Amino acid sequence: MTHTWRRVLFAGILAAIALQALSQLTAGQKSAQEPLATFTGTLHSITDKSLTLQFEDSNTLDFRCSSKTEYYEGDKKVKASQFKIGELVSVEGRRELGNVIQAVRVRREHLKSR
């Protein structure tokens, strides 16, 4: 009888692992289809793996960066290292698991003269 319970327990654990993996896969597909949100602010910090924007009200927002994050000056792709602290930038991002915002595109913005 104990042997049967072990099989049932093992099957239950495998099912739970499979459901968890499926839910993570489905969540990843959902986030890939979500529209991007755009945030504009002053670049407060930037590294290879993250950047932080500061807004006019002094609040900040952190973004995760990856090798898929694209950086632009106008329509031209540039390197992240060309961005400097204090510049006005816009970040198009997508919310991912754990309430992390993944930076998809980062653009240098220019103040428009009136």
C-alpha positions in Angstrom: 0.0 0.0 0.0 2.9 2.4 0.8 4.3 1.9 -2.7 1.0 3.0 -4.3 0.9 6.1 -2.2 4.4 7.0 -3.3 3.3 6.7 -6.9 0.3 8.9 -6.3 2.4 11.5 -4.5 5.0 11.4 -7.2 2.4 11.8 -9.9 0.9 14.8 -8.0 4.2 16.5 -7.7 4.9 16.1 -11.4 1.5 17.5 -12.2 2.1 20.5 -10.0 5.5 21.2 -11.6 3.9 20.9 -15.1 1.1 23.3 -14.2 3.6 25.8 -12.8 5.7 25.6 -15.9 2.6 26.0 -18.1 1.4 29.0 -16.2 4.8 30.7 -16.5 4.8 30.1 -20.2 1.3 31.4 -20.6 2.2 34.5 -18.5 5.2 35.1 -20.7 3.1 34.9 -23.9 0.5 37.2 -22.4 3.1 39.9 -21.5 4.6 39.7 -25.0 1.1 40.6 -26.4 0.5 43.4 -23.9 0.8 46.9 -25.4 3.9 48.8 -24.3 3.6 51.6 -21.8 5.8 54.7 -22.4 7.4 56.7 -19.5 9.3 59.9 -20.0 11.6 61.4 -17.4 15.2 62.3 -16.6 17.7 59.4 -16.7 18.7 59.0 -13.0 21.0 55.9 -13.5 21.9 53.4 -16.1 23.8 50.1 -16.2 23.8 47.1 -18.5 21.0 45.5 -16.5 18.9 48.4 -15.3 18.0 52.0 -15.6 16.1 54.4 -13.4 13.9 57.3 -14.5 13.2 60.3 -12.3 10.0 62.3 -12.9 9.2 65.9 -12.3 7.7 65.1 -8.9 11.0 63.4 -7.9 9.6 59.9 -7.9 11.7 57.3 -9.6 10.9 54.1 -11.6 13.3 51.2 -12.2 13.4 49.2 -15.4 15.2 46.0 -16.2 17.4 46.0 -19.3 18.6 43.0 -21.3 20.4 42.2 -24.5 17.0 42.7 -26.2 16.6 46.3 -25.0 17.1 48.8 -27.9 18.5 52.3 -27.6 17.7 55.1 -30.0 18.8 58.6 -30.9 15.9 59.6 -33.2 15.5 56.7 -35.6 19.1 55.6 -35.3 20.1 52.7 -33.0 22.8 53.6 -30.6 24.6 52.0 -27.7 23.4 52.3 -24.1 26.8 53.8 -23.2 25.9 56.9 -25.2 23.1 57.9 -22.8 24.2 60.2 -19.9 22.7 60.8 -16.5 20.4 63.9 -16.5 19.2 63.5 -20.1 15.5 63.4 -21.0 14.5 60.0 -22.2 11.4 57.9 -22.9 11.3 54.3 -22.1 8.8 51.9 -23.7 8.3 49.0 -21.3 6.4 45.9 -20.5 5.3 44.6 -17.1 6.7 41.1 -16.4 6.4 38.6 -13.6 7.2 40.0 -10.2 6.0 43.5 -11.1 9.3 44.1 -13.0 9.2 46.5 -15.9 11.3 45.3 -18.9 12.7 48.2 -20.9 12.0 47.3 -24.6 13.1 50.7 -26.2 14.9 53.7 -24.8 14.9 57.0 -26.7 16.8 60.2 -26.1 14.2 63.0 -26.1 14.9 66.6 -27.1 13.1 69.5 -25.6 11.0 71.2 -28.3 11.4 74.9 -28.6 8.2 77.0 -28.6 
